[in-house]
Amino acid sequence: MSDSPSINILLDSKNPSIRYRTQRDLLNVKPDKELKQKILESRQVQKILSKMHPDGYWLYRNLGAGIDYAMSSSTHFVLSFLAEMGLDKNDLVIDKAVNRYLQLSGKEKWLTGPDHNTHQSCLYAHNLRTFILLGYKSDERIEERIKTLLDDVRFDDGYLCVRDSFGPKTKSCIRGTVKALMAYAELPEYYSHQSCKKTVNYFLKRNIYYKLPDLQEKIRNGMGTVFPFVINCSLLEPLYALSRMGYGSHPALNDAWATLESHLTESGLYILDWFPPSYFRPGKKGEPNEWVTFYALLAKKYCQESGINSK
């Protein structure tokens, strides 16, 4: 893979985060020392940091001081963007923001318990992956959320957040379930756990994104190459997560792989379909994109490395 034209494009990128992630995650080599500083000094990171409240949070439409949803530039989403760009707990601004977030109490505290009324939503699973990427996996507050993730898988193998119209028999949501899948991908010690296997099965029995039982109609037509990952579903997420977990060669992924490859251009880069409005601008919609290419190559790398669950 190191000789791939696409890899060489990423290694020559003007974006230090792309070069950093390519070296670390795609090539498994220690990134150049100066890259981390270049990431911190980059225009995009500096723009995000300039928006941070002195107490360590980001507001969007006056929301973000707590755990409330505020698409898609409030604290939890901003932290996920910074994680994607290569920052971690060793960066003081990250440690300040994460510890403030995890110390929220009262109505804002992370809740525990075994059903959808405990708020095991797409946001919480998204946060769990973010905090693991940032280096907080061994934090007891993260361990608490991992237990909730394991306890909260539902009757149809998926996950669901809370709305007044939802009840115990409401079908799970693919958006919430894909965030849980992405969290599980960062927890290899739980790949054999029943809850993780059920979450994997949620996607395999649907050929990733088709409605049961006939597998003819897509669950969400907008499941394209979306980046960064927020509450929307991106085609990149199940392909990356399932490949990392050893299911990349499973026949259920064939259509999704074909859809991804239809986005490959002659330049060696994959096209970005859409991105959410946020402080993080990954590129132009409908054009070849380095971030989409990075995750496409990362998914393919894991697929090639492990075929243990291909049947």
DRENLOVEX-552931 format. One record per residue (C-alpha): x, y, z; residue in three letters. Coordinates in Angstrom, 1 decimal. Example, Ala and Ser with C-alpha at 12.3 -4.5 7.8 and 13.67 -1.06 7.14 Angstrom:
[[12.3,-4.5,7.8],"Ala"],
[[13.7,-1.1,7.1],"Ser"],
//
This chain:
[[0.0,0.0,0.0],"Met"],
[[2.9,2.4,0.6],"Ser"],
[[3.6,2.5,-3.2],"Asp"],
[[0.0,3.4,-4.0],"Ser"],
[[-0.5,6.6,-5.9],"Pro"],
[[-3.3,7.6,-3.6],"Ser"],
[[-1.0,7.1,-0.6],"Ile"],
[[1.6,9.3,-2.2],"Asn"],
[[-1.0,12.0,-2.7],"Ile"],
[[-1.9,11.9,1.0],"Leu"],
[[1.8,12.0,2.0],"Leu"],
[[2.3,15.0,-0.1],"Asp"],
[[-0.8,16.8,1.1],"Ser"],
[[-0.6,20.4,2.2],"Lys"],
[[-2.8,19.4,5.2],"Asn"],
[[-0.5,18.3,8.1],"Pro"],
[[-3.3,16.3,9.6],"Ser"],
[[-3.7,14.2,6.5],"Ile"],
[[0.1,13.6,6.4],"Arg"],
[[0.1,12.7,10.2],"Tyr"],
[[-2.9,10.3,10.0],"Arg"],
[[-1.5,8.7,6.8],"Thr"],
[[1.9,8.0,8.5],"Gln"],
[[0.4,6.9,11.8],"Arg"],
[[-2.7,4.9,10.7],"Asp"],
[[-2.2,3.9,7.1],"Leu"],
[[1.5,3.2,7.1],"Leu"],
[[2.0,2.3,10.8],"Asn"],
[[5.0,4.5,11.2],"Val"],
[[5.8,7.1,13.8],"Lys"],
[[4.8,10.5,12.3],"Pro"],
[[7.4,13.2,11.7],"Asp"],
[[8.0,15.1,15.0],"Lys"],
[[7.3,18.5,13.5],"Glu"],
[[3.9,17.4,12.1],"Leu"],
[[2.1,17.7,15.4],"Lys"],
[[3.2,21.3,15.8],"Gln"],
[[2.2,22.1,12.3],"Lys"],
[[-1.3,20.6,13.0],"Ile"],
[[-1.6,22.9,16.0],"Leu"],
[[-0.5,25.9,13.9],"Glu"],
[[-2.7,25.0,11.0],"Ser"],
[[-5.4,27.5,9.9],"Arg"],
[[-8.3,25.1,10.5],"Gln"],
[[-7.2,24.1,14.1],"Val"],
[[-6.4,27.7,14.9],"Gln"],
[[-9.9,28.8,13.7],"Lys"],
[[-11.5,26.1,15.9],"Ile"],
[[-9.4,27.1,19.0],"Leu"],
[[-10.3,30.7,18.4],"Ser"],
[[-14.0,29.8,18.9],"Lys"],
[[-13.4,28.1,22.2],"Met"],
[[-14.8,29.6,25.4],"His"],
[[-12.1,30.4,28.0],"Pro"],
[[-13.7,27.7,30.2],"Asp"],
[[-13.1,25.0,27.6],"Gly"],
[[-16.2,24.6,25.5],"Tyr"],
[[-17.7,25.6,22.1],"Trp"],
[[-21.1,27.2,21.6],"Leu"],
[[-23.2,26.9,18.5],"Tyr"],
[[-26.5,28.9,18.5],"Arg"],
[[-25.9,29.4,22.3],"Asn"],
[[-25.7,25.6,22.9],"Leu"],
[[-22.7,23.6,23.8],"Gly"],
[[-21.9,24.5,27.4],"Ala"],
[[-23.6,21.2,28.3],"Gly"],
[[-24.2,18.0,26.4],"Ile"],
[[-27.2,19.3,24.4],"Asp"],
[[-27.3,18.8,20.7],"Tyr"],
[[-26.2,21.7,18.6],"Ala"],
[[-25.4,20.7,15.1],"Met"],
[[-22.7,20.6,14.4],"Ser"],
[[-20.1,22.9,16.0],"Ser"],
[[-20.8,22.5,19.7],"Ser"],
[[-18.4,21.0,22.1],"Thr"],
[[-18.8,17.2,21.4],"His"],
[[-18.6,17.7,17.6],"Phe"],
[[-15.6,20.0,17.8],"Val"],
[[-13.7,17.6,20.0],"Leu"],
[[-14.4,14.9,17.4],"Ser"],
[[-13.0,17.1,14.6],"Phe"],
[[-9.9,17.8,16.6],"Leu"],
[[-9.5,14.1,17.2],"Ala"],
[[-9.7,13.4,13.5],"Glu"],
[[-7.1,16.1,12.9],"Met"],
[[-4.6,14.3,15.2],"Gly"],
[[-4.9,16.1,18.5],"Leu"],
[[-5.0,14.1,21.8],"Asp"],
[[-4.9,14.4,25.6],"Lys"],
[[-1.3,15.5,25.5],"Asn"],
[[-2.5,18.8,24.0],"Asp"],
[[-3.5,21.1,26.9],"Leu"],
[[-6.5,22.5,25.2],"Val"],
[[-7.9,19.0,24.7],"Ile"],
[[-7.4,17.9,28.2],"Asp"],
[[-9.1,21.1,29.5],"Lys"],
[[-12.1,20.7,27.3],"Ala"],
[[-12.5,16.9,27.8],"Val"],
[[-12.2,17.0,31.5],"Asn"],
[[-14.7,19.8,31.8],"Arg"],
[[-17.2,17.9,29.6],"Tyr"],
[[-16.7,14.6,31.5],"Leu"],
[[-17.2,16.4,34.9],"Gln"],
[[-20.7,17.8,34.0],"Leu"],
[[-23.2,16.7,36.6],"Ser"],
[[-26.9,16.8,37.3],"Gly"],
[[-29.1,16.7,34.2],"Lys"],
[[-25.9,17.0,32.1],"Glu"],
[[-24.2,13.9,33.5],"Lys"],
[[-23.7,10.8,31.4],"Trp"],
[[-26.4,8.4,32.4],"Leu"],
[[-26.2,4.7,32.8],"Thr"],
[[-28.6,1.8,32.5],"Gly"],
[[-29.9,-0.8,30.1],"Pro"],
[[-32.5,0.6,27.7],"Asp"],
[[-33.1,3.5,25.3],"His"],
[[-34.5,5.7,28.1],"Asn"],
[[-30.9,6.0,29.4],"Thr"],
[[-29.9,8.1,26.4],"His"],
[[-27.5,5.7,24.7],"Gln"],
[[-28.0,7.8,21.7],"Ser"],
[[-25.9,8.5,18.6],"Cys"],
[[-24.3,11.4,20.5],"Leu"],
[[-23.1,9.3,23.4],"Tyr"],
[[-21.6,6.6,21.1],"Ala"],
[[-20.1,9.3,19.0],"His"],
[[-18.6,10.8,22.1],"Asn"],
[[-17.3,7.5,23.3],"Leu"],
[[-15.3,7.0,20.1],"Arg"],
[[-14.0,10.6,20.3],"Thr"],
[[-12.7,10.2,23.8],"Phe"],
[[-11.0,6.9,23.0],"Ile"],
[[-9.3,8.5,19.9],"Leu"],
[[-8.2,11.4,22.2],"Leu"],
[[-6.5,8.9,24.6],"Gly"],
[[-9.1,8.7,27.5],"Tyr"],
[[-10.0,5.0,27.1],"Lys"],
[[-8.7,4.1,30.6],"Ser"],
[[-10.6,6.9,32.3],"Asp"],
[[-13.2,5.5,34.7],"Glu"],
[[-15.8,7.8,33.2],"Arg"],
[[-15.2,6.3,29.8],"Ile"],
[[-15.3,2.8,31.2],"Glu"],
[[-18.7,3.6,32.6],"Glu"],
[[-19.9,4.5,29.1],"Arg"],
[[-18.5,1.4,27.6],"Ile"],
[[-20.5,-0.7,30.1],"Lys"],
[[-23.6,1.3,29.1],"Thr"],
[[-22.9,0.6,25.4],"Leu"],
[[-22.7,-3.1,26.1],"Leu"],
[[-25.8,-3.1,28.2],"Asp"],
[[-28.0,-1.0,25.9],"Asp"],
[[-28.2,-3.0,22.7],"Val"],
[[-31.8,-3.5,21.8],"Arg"],
[[-34.2,-6.3,20.7],"Phe"],
[[-33.4,-5.7,17.0],"Asp"],
[[-29.6,-5.5,17.5],"Asp"],
[[-29.5,-1.7,17.3],"Gly"],
[[-29.5,1.4,19.3],"Tyr"],
[[-32.0,4.2,19.8],"Leu"],
[[-32.0,7.6,21.5],"Cys"],
[[-34.9,9.2,23.4],"Val"],
[[-37.9,11.0,22.0],"Arg"],
[[-41.4,11.3,23.4],"Asp"],
[[-42.8,9.2,20.6],"Ser"],
[[-40.2,6.4,21.1],"Phe"],
[[-41.0,3.3,23.2],"Gly"],
[[-39.5,-0.1,24.0],"Pro"],
[[-40.9,-1.6,20.7],"Lys"],
[[-39.7,1.3,18.5],"Thr"],
[[-37.2,0.1,15.9],"Lys"],
[[-33.6,1.1,16.3],"Ser"],
[[-32.1,3.9,14.3],"Cys"],
[[-29.3,3.2,11.8],"Ile"],
[[-27.7,6.6,12.6],"Arg"],
[[-27.5,5.7,16.3],"Gly"],
[[-26.4,2.2,15.5],"Thr"],
[[-23.6,3.2,13.2],"Val"],
[[-22.2,5.4,15.9],"Lys"],
[[-22.2,2.4,18.3],"Ala"],
[[-20.5,0.4,15.6],"Leu"],
[[-17.8,3.0,15.2],"Met"],
[[-17.3,3.0,19.0],"Ala"],
[[-17.0,-0.8,19.0],"Tyr"],
[[-14.3,-0.6,16.3],"Ala"],
[[-12.1,1.2,18.8],"Glu"],
[[-12.6,-1.6,21.4],"Leu"],
[[-11.1,-4.8,20.0],"Pro"],
[[-11.2,-6.4,23.4],"Glu"],
[[-15.0,-6.5,23.0],"Tyr"],
[[-15.2,-7.8,19.4],"Tyr"],
[[-16.3,-11.2,20.7],"Ser"],
[[-18.9,-9.7,23.2],"His"],
[[-22.5,-10.6,22.4],"Gln"],
[[-23.5,-6.9,22.2],"Ser"],
[[-20.8,-6.1,19.7],"Cys"],
[[-21.7,-9.1,17.6],"Lys"],
[[-25.4,-8.1,17.6],"Lys"],
[[-24.4,-4.6,16.4],"Thr"],
[[-22.3,-6.1,13.6],"Val"],
[[-25.3,-8.3,12.7],"Asn"],
[[-27.5,-5.3,12.5],"Tyr"],
[[-25.5,-4.2,9.4],"Phe"],
[[-24.7,-7.6,7.9],"Leu"],
[[-28.3,-8.7,7.8],"Lys"],
[[-29.2,-5.5,6.0],"Arg"],
[[-26.3,-5.6,3.5],"Asn"],
[[-25.2,-2.5,5.4],"Ile"],
[[-28.0,-0.1,4.5],"Tyr"],
[[-31.1,-1.9,3.1],"Tyr"],
[[-34.5,-2.3,4.7],"Lys"],
[[-35.6,-5.7,5.8],"Leu"],
[[-36.8,-8.2,4.8],"Pro"],
[[-36.4,-7.9,1.0],"Asp"],
[[-33.2,-5.8,0.9],"Leu"],
[[-34.4,-3.7,-2.0],"Gln"],
[[-34.9,-0.3,-0.6],"Glu"],
[[-32.1,1.7,1.2],"Lys"],
[[-32.8,2.7,4.8],"Ile"],
[[-31.4,6.2,4.1],"Arg"],
[[-30.8,7.3,0.6],"Asn"],
[[-28.3,10.0,1.8],"Gly"],
[[-25.7,7.5,3.0],"Met"],
[[-22.9,8.7,0.8],"Gly"],
[[-19.3,9.7,1.4],"Thr"],
[[-20.0,12.1,4.3],"Val"],
[[-17.2,13.6,6.3],"Phe"],
[[-16.6,14.7,9.0],"Pro"],
[[-18.7,12.1,10.9],"Phe"],
[[-21.5,13.7,12.9],"Val"],
[[-25.1,12.4,13.4],"Ile"],
[[-25.5,11.6,9.7],"Asn"],
[[-24.6,8.2,8.3],"Cys"],
[[-21.6,8.1,6.1],"Ser"],
[[-20.8,5.1,3.8],"Leu"],
[[-17.3,5.3,5.2],"Leu"],
[[-18.3,4.5,8.7],"Glu"],
[[-19.6,0.9,8.4],"Pro"],
[[-17.0,0.0,5.8],"Leu"],
[[-14.2,1.3,8.1],"Tyr"],
[[-15.6,-0.2,11.3],"Ala"],
[[-16.6,-3.6,9.9],"Leu"],
[[-13.3,-4.0,8.1],"Ser"],
[[-11.4,-3.1,11.2],"Arg"],
[[-13.4,-5.7,13.1],"Met"],
[[-12.6,-8.4,10.5],"Gly"],
[[-15.7,-8.4,8.3],"Tyr"],
[[-14.4,-6.4,5.3],"Gly"],
[[-14.6,-9.4,2.9],"Ser"],
[[-18.1,-10.4,4.0],"His"],
[[-20.5,-10.6,1.1],"Pro"],
[[-22.9,-8.3,2.8],"Ala"],
[[-20.5,-5.4,2.2],"Leu"],
[[-20.2,-6.0,-1.6],"Asn"],
[[-22.7,-3.4,-2.6],"Asp"],
[[-21.3,-0.8,-0.2],"Ala"],
[[-17.8,-1.4,-1.5],"Trp"],
[[-19.0,-1.0,-5.1],"Ala"],
[[-20.7,2.3,-4.2],"Thr"],
[[-17.4,3.5,-2.6],"Leu"],
[[-15.4,2.5,-5.7],"Glu"],
[[-17.8,4.5,-7.9],"Ser"],
[[-16.5,7.6,-6.1],"His"],
[[-12.9,6.9,-7.1],"Leu"],
[[-11.5,9.3,-9.7],"Thr"],
[[-8.6,9.1,-12.1],"Glu"],
[[-6.6,11.3,-9.8],"Ser"],
[[-6.6,8.5,-7.2],"Gly"],
[[-8.8,10.4,-4.8],"Leu"],
[[-12.4,9.6,-3.8],"Tyr"],
[[-15.2,12.2,-4.1],"Ile"],
[[-16.8,13.9,-1.1],"Leu"],
[[-20.6,13.8,-1.4],"Asp"],
[[-21.5,16.1,1.5],"Trp"],
[[-20.2,17.6,4.8],"Phe"],
[[-22.2,19.1,7.6],"Pro"],
[[-22.1,22.9,8.3],"Pro"],
[[-19.4,23.3,10.9],"Ser"],
[[-16.1,24.9,11.8],"Tyr"],
[[-14.4,21.9,10.1],"Phe"],
[[-14.3,22.3,6.3],"Arg"],
[[-13.0,19.1,4.8],"Pro"],
[[-13.2,20.3,1.1],"Gly"],
[[-15.7,21.0,-1.6],"Lys"],
[[-18.8,18.8,-2.1],"Lys"],
[[-18.7,16.7,-5.3],"Gly"],
[[-15.0,16.9,-5.7],"Glu"],
[[-12.0,14.6,-5.0],"Pro"],
[[-11.2,14.7,-1.3],"Asn"],
[[-8.2,13.7,0.8],"Glu"],
[[-10.2,12.9,4.0],"Trp"],
[[-12.6,10.6,2.1],"Val"],
[[-9.6,9.0,0.4],"Thr"],
[[-7.9,8.5,3.7],"Phe"],
[[-10.9,6.6,5.3],"Tyr"],
[[-11.5,4.7,2.1],"Ala"],
[[-7.9,3.5,2.1],"Leu"],
[[-8.0,2.8,5.8],"Leu"],
[[-11.1,0.6,5.4],"Ala"],
[[-9.4,-1.2,2.5],"Lys"],
[[-6.3,-1.7,4.5],"Lys"],
[[-8.2,-3.4,7.4],"Tyr"],
[[-10.1,-5.5,4.8],"Cys"],
[[-6.9,-6.8,3.3],"Gln"],
[[-5.3,-7.5,6.7],"Glu"],
[[-8.1,-9.6,8.1],"Ser"],
[[-10.6,-11.9,6.5],"Gly"],
[[-11.3,-13.9,9.7],"Ile"],
[[-15.0,-13.0,9.7],"Asn"],
[[-15.6,-13.0,5.9],"Ser"],
[[-18.3,-15.7,6.0],"Lys"],
//
